[in-house]
């Protein structure tokens, strides 16, 4: 079973991908993780990708598709895969379909996590974490029991991701709306797009996804 999870930043794609992986035995393929693994490998392809990234250029679509192509033939992908973070536009979606067809494969489900943008901006912009142990907190929803002290390790040093600032989060949503949202009709017309309420409790989202996957 081959699946794509779609949704804006903070919609829970990573969390749900991990749950699908554990429940259905389908491997999660993150393009970010694959790029790191590829550039860290001592291969001609890895060195080529590393040179592109070191130069500050964006990795071209054909390289990303080739990277996925090389990954899905590995034994641990024999039961299928979950793509999280790719494709990001219609051109990538078409290139992915063409590559899968060469292997006699196809996408079975494209699942969109529908979310409320204003709520997610609030969720993401309030996040911070412990520098020492990495424990996650939120300004309103999950503060340390004792102000300024990590519950897990007692550290008093915390950090916030630069891309979690409200202006940065809104910019990421804008990119999503312009680039990724247009691929929804592409998959809807093929009859494989399913929408799930991403604002529901995590377990409820998981249950709905499991129902779709059957």
C-alpha positions in Angstrom: 0.0 0.0 0.0 1.5 3.3 -1.1 0.3 6.5 0.7 0.8 10.2 0.6 0.0 12.4 3.6 -0.7 16.0 2.8 -1.4 19.0 5.0 0.1 22.4 6.0 2.9 22.7 8.5 1.9 21.5 12.0 -1.0 19.4 10.7 0.3 16.2 12.3 1.6 14.4 9.2 4.7 13.2 10.9 2.8 11.9 13.9 0.3 10.0 11.9 2.9 8.7 9.5 4.7 7.1 12.5 1.4 5.5 13.7 0.6 4.1 10.2 4.2 2.7 10.1 3.8 0.9 13.4 0.2 -0.4 12.7 0.5 -1.4 9.1 4.2 -2.1 8.7 4.5 0.5 5.9 7.8 2.5 5.8 7.7 6.3 6.3 9.8 8.0 3.7 10.7 11.6 4.6 12.5 13.4 1.8 14.5 15.3 4.4 15.7 12.1 6.0 16.5 10.6 2.6 18.5 13.6 1.6 20.6 13.4 4.8 21.2 9.7 4.2 22.0 10.2 0.6 24.5 13.0 1.1 26.1 11.0 3.9 26.7 8.0 1.7 30.0 7.5 -0.1 28.4 7.0 -3.6 28.5 8.9 -6.9 24.8 9.8 -6.5 25.3 10.9 -2.9 28.3 13.1 -3.8 26.3 14.7 -6.7 23.4 15.5 -4.3 25.8 16.9 -1.7 27.4 19.1 -4.2 24.0 20.6 -5.2 23.1 21.2 -1.5 26.5 22.6 -0.6 26.2 25.1 -3.4 23.0 26.4 -1.8 20.8 25.4 -4.7 17.5 23.6 -4.4 17.6 19.9 -5.2 15.9 19.5 -8.6 12.7 17.5 -8.8 14.3 14.8 -11.0 16.9 14.2 -8.3 14.3 13.9 -5.6 12.3 11.4 -7.7 15.5 9.4 -8.4 16.2 9.3 -4.7 12.7 8.0 -4.0 13.1 5.6 -6.9 16.3 4.1 -5.3 14.7 3.9 -1.9 11.4 2.1 -2.7 13.2 -0.9 -4.2 14.8 -1.6 -0.8 13.4 -4.7 0.9 11.9 -2.8 3.8 9.6 -1.0 1.3 8.1 -4.3 0.0 4.8 -3.7 1.8 4.6 -0.1 0.6 5.5 3.4 1.7 4.2 6.6 3.2 5.5 9.8 1.7 5.5 12.8 4.0 6.7 16.1 2.5 6.6 15.1 -1.1 5.2 15.9 -3.7 4.9 19.7 -3.1 3.5 20.6 -6.5 1.7 19.2 -9.6 5.0 18.7 -11.5 6.4 16.6 -8.7 3.1 14.7 -8.4 3.2 13.8 -12.2 6.9 12.8 -12.0 6.2 10.6 -9.0 3.3 8.9 -10.9 5.5 8.2 -13.9 8.3 6.8 -11.8 5.9 4.5 -9.9 4.4 3.3 -13.2 7.9 2.2 -14.3 7.9 -0.2 -11.3 4.3 -1.3 -11.9 3.2 0.6 -8.8 0.6 3.2 -8.1 -0.6 5.4 -5.2 -3.4 3.8 -3.2 -4.4 6.7 -1.0 -3.7 10.5 -0.7 -4.8 11.6 2.7 -5.3 15.3 3.4 -5.2 16.5 7.1 -7.7 19.4 7.1 -6.8 22.0 9.7 -7.7 25.5 10.8 -4.8 27.8 9.9 -5.4 30.3 12.7 -5.4 27.6 15.3 -2.2 26.1 13.9 -0.4 29.4 13.9 -1.2 29.7 17.6 0.0 26.1 18.2 3.2 26.4 16.4 4.2 29.9 17.4 3.8 29.0 21.1 6.1 26.0 21.0 9.5 25.8 22.8 11.7 23.0 24.0 14.3 22.2 26.6 17.9 22.7 25.4 19.1 19.8 27.5 16.7 16.9 27.0 14.5 18.2 24.1 11.2 18.0 26.1 8.5 19.9 24.2 6.3 22.7 25.8 3.8 25.3 24.8 3.2 28.8 26.1 -0.5 28.1 26.8 -1.2 24.4 26.4 1.8 22.6 28.0 3.9 24.8 30.3 6.5 23.3 32.7 5.0 22.5 36.1 7.4 25.0 37.6 8.0 28.2 35.6 11.3 28.2 33.8 12.3 24.7 34.9 12.1 21.6 32.6 9.9 18.9 34.1 12.2 16.2 32.6 15.7 17.2 33.5 15.5 20.4 35.6 17.3 22.5 33.0 16.5 26.3 32.9 17.5 26.7 29.3 14.9 26.6 26.5 14.8 27.4 22.8 12.3 28.2 20.1 12.7 27.3 16.4 13.2 30.3 14.2 10.5 29.0 11.8 8.0 28.8 14.6 7.7 32.6 14.9 4.2 33.8 13.9 5.4 35.6 10.8 7.5 32.6 9.7 4.6 30.2 10.3 2.3 32.4 8.2 4.9 32.5 5.5 5.1 28.6 5.5 1.3 28.5 5.1 1.4 30.9 2.2 3.9 28.7 0.4 1.7 25.7 1.1 -1.4 27.4 -0.3 0.5 28.5 -3.5 2.5 25.4 -4.2 0.9 22.3 -2.6 -2.8 23.0 -2.4 -3.1 23.0 -6.2 -2.3 19.3 -6.3 -5.5 18.4 -4.4 -7.6 18.6 -7.6 -5.1 16.4 -9.4 -5.5 13.6 -6.9 -9.3 14.2 -6.4 -9.9 13.7 -10.1 -8.2 10.3 -9.8 -10.5 9.3 -7.0 -7.7 8.7 -4.4 -7.9 11.8 -2.3 -9.4 11.5 1.2 -9.9 14.3 3.7 -9.6 13.8 7.5 -10.3 16.3 10.2 -6.8 17.1 11.4 -8.2 19.3 14.2 -9.6 16.2 16.0 -7.8 14.5 18.8 -4.8 12.6 17.6 -6.3 9.2 18.4 -9.5 10.1 16.5 -7.4 11.2 13.5 -5.5 7.9 13.6 -8.8 6.0 13.8 -10.2 7.7 10.7 -7.0 7.1 8.8 -7.1 3.4 9.7 -10.7 3.3 8.5 -9.6 4.7 5.1 -6.7 2.2 4.8 -9.0 -0.7 5.7 
